[in-house]
Amino acid sequence: MRTRLELNSTGRASFTGVCILAVQLVGRTRRSNQMNELSLSENDFRSFRDLIAERSGIYFEPEKQELLKDNLLQRMADCGLSNFAEYFNLLLSPACTKEFDHLLNLITIPETHFFRDRAQFRALERFVIPEIVKKKSYPGASLRIWSAGCSTGEEPYTIAMILAAGTVDRPIQILATDVSQDALKAAREGIYTARSVRDVPQDYLNRFFIRKGNHYLLDESIKQMVEFRYFNLVTEPYPLIEMSGWDIIFCRNVTIYFQAEATRKVIHNFYRSLREGGYLFAGYSESLRYISDEFDTLQQEGAFFYRKGVPKKEVRKKDRKIRGRRRTTTRRSRKQGPKAVAGTKSDEIAQICARAKELLERGKPQEAGEILSPYLRESSAPESILLLQAEIALNQGELEKAVQLCERIVEREPLSVAGHYLLGVIYLTWEDDARAMEEFKKVLYLQPEHALARFNLGDLYSQVGQFDEARLEYANVVRLLKKMPESLDERFAGGFSPAVLIDTCLSRIRALENKG
């Protein structure tokens, strides 16, 4: 409600108008203060949290109770309600589905920009799209891409620009969906700030944007390539007539707000929605390692992504049948020797590694390397041996050797968290910040709760002026170490204990408050 001051004949605001305005302002302030004093009980918090999770998949952890309360108070004020029970009943009312959409618009805060996580877009452009086009040999075969959780449109428009700049000679369909109507409206308008376009290559910026003042207007030809539509990912089941047959699905930094069971359902629905051999791109902190066995993990252009394959359960059934047939023909000839030898070898490796670690901690890297060296000559040297030898090389300043050892690990096992992390540390020592950042992101893709990778990423973001990203990573370190202090590997923590690392992150967050 707006207040209009009446002017008298001299052009001055009348005393009556000023008094009315003062009374209204006092009334608003009093109501606002009363609302802020409302207490969101544990039971009320759980009721709202569960309702939001059921309808949208978004789950508020206990530490976000105050954030949810602030969002609820804002909507209650807009609706003219004075207590949480009234607002909860309003959300339950069948006639008020639009109010739940308003609440979703408030709690889904878009944090995105064009070409975010550029390595994934390189993999899309240089590997995934050529692979799909090569397979679609029949005339008129279309390329279909779904951006699920598209926010304000930066992701699907990035895909559209890549395709517009390329040489794909077939029909293209890009669908972009989200649960926030406000985000979809902003996406359709295609007007962005300098912050949103900060990572757009200059030739794309010149070709596909028009600058007007402080804003960048997206070219109409790119806007017309994308269809924006409301869709809730926790809808069960997906309407497969509309939502099936996709070649590529992007769903990045969406399921991080979901509980594990909701994420499993969404990922399974993506599996059903993809064509055979289709590709799924998830966010760097959204590994499917413990979520789904229906996809094969791929790595190209420094990025991890997934391809729809035969579910591992089916493969395991086939394997069991084959192994069962083999056992019936070889049971009499089997001996226990090889198993005993393997166990002995494993114990020997464990003892060697323990001895090498002890020597390394006593400041004797050369002696540690000497007892490891016989095992390095084997082409199948254990990961634990290679990691220790790489750490020794790093401590002795032999960075090239350390890189080679880590590359042996990740070439053989692309999902090695320890291999990628140590490689990141080596590149950091080498002052190759771009490669270090790439490796730490891979670590978080495989193990989102890796506190040291997040700490190093925070430092790297801060150095390049990405202060919001730096603050977020430091905050993640604090959250992880308060929840799981035992997860910190102090051998790589530079002498920091969990408590010291938490204090360091909080100090750096405060220092960044006035930046960016």
Steps between C-alpha positions, in 0.01 A plus 500: 500500500638839402437822698430818305574837663249773428651836407349828618484816290860584578619167367594371843381171644203555726535436873214248480677305224825488697317378811324227304832390351666494844218292648517253212878465529476445875229239444707317242807502721301370796348217291842416357654485847215282625544261205876474556439410863296194399667174591512211252477194725677173422165339412403788273842491332468127431147545363605769252825319416323171424228668294757687289710183456196295399385750238833624362779271624673796668599402854590745774766369738455592871768769478286682240200542729552877533530538122170316451340711772603825325353377170174395668468835678541685171222301336276527809537879493408507131192284574399706805535204739626526855597146602666190354197273547285723277764503229551122517124445458505739205772292332292185554195657337438355149401846379836653594752315282618840375604596852730198517651617171562843656676332792710291260599814311630637828692194624656401167772761471661479154881500509627440151674658203579425137764231433503399867740204541640551151668157485156337474407720206830411330413132545152570360635683195803282419386153600131452584335686211732348233435151645123548488501650151716213375249245628194683363560406137139499380362818329319750719621352829480777759735588783296530822641661816325560833628754755329391822506767771595773254464792743518832309609340172878534492559125462260423210600820321867400531411169333308686230796732427737204470266332252441825307876551466556139390418294195215273613288451187187354653190621691573611856264499798605655830253480788570693821293436813484636854262520798544877539264702284700815575819334373323381185365849435849649532639228271246576226592871517869421444641811668814447709749687715876518448538243778296243305707539182842522666615162361354537150779484237548839334400379153174359640439822693543707183288268289209410728454798737416869471617720784263765631633690797582250773306217340555250219209407273511152349449471125147396397634215285645332811187565708287332234709182521385431859153408625444586868243305699398443862585148619547352846775235505344314794181439301428127498496349246637714216264531202722294271305591186633855546810445713671210326737455207759755612856478369646717776374611841667776702403506867772684689498633856133408544496170688744637759186640667327159497515211742668182378177312431354787296827524305492126422147532361592802287813331360302183420239712320781662300621150409152415368475835318830459309541314176727195506856632529377848597707730723439658841694801633482554877664767715855463627375424851232253386680173436276201421751266660272410794172597334458289185662207321307560178761727339857462380739774616698673225778759509580731210652849478562501876132439584302208640160411357284191452368279222189284519611139505375157598407507872773335704245272667430336164872468429559342838224242435664402171842484664370276776359258243830488312701457817260230614553300178877536532492370857325178396780417256799602712397432859718189537814670365478815715762553770516738792858607423435808283265650759756454775772656283278799421434553870870483577576755226235736633636477854852561372392816313321631811812446713725668241268804482484530879880491519534760221249734669691471826828590327334788317358643823849475658642712219669217310340512151800345325492189720123475455544514122763226507268245660220591254709499181496119434121509479491798261660295223185289473251626241221420746658674799235552773343843531621531860862455387466750216336759728774475759773525239327806346483659845872433548579655160290805591685543831834481317393756239489246214171631366515342154558157653214557746264592215599190301431274797157656562417474130577127517238477775220698331559339160446160656226616740330824388288499818798514737425781746849485652666506157312809383547680832876445511522605134320823596745561785793446263362746244438746785865469601596545136283817493289358217177626658271410208599134509491494878144634497401239241634215715338625822166525318540139391560402863176670606316334214608163641489589871301818578594488870876535433575801724858563384403510133234758586749702706749510212225593255397784732855636488516468121163671450609783730819553300311547172236732649212249517419605854149352524632159396787534749264582786280204409793255504633632833149468647481143370829417675363634830178299459682177410761518777242584767297202386789257430828626651648151462477531120799738488820329384748699709795366299390727215359778720827689543495447874145636539269323742124506424451779757780715356375445145148603605633820661708572188195465275283722722774764498522489121121522465502817713783644290298438182175654628570839342626358172319394186 
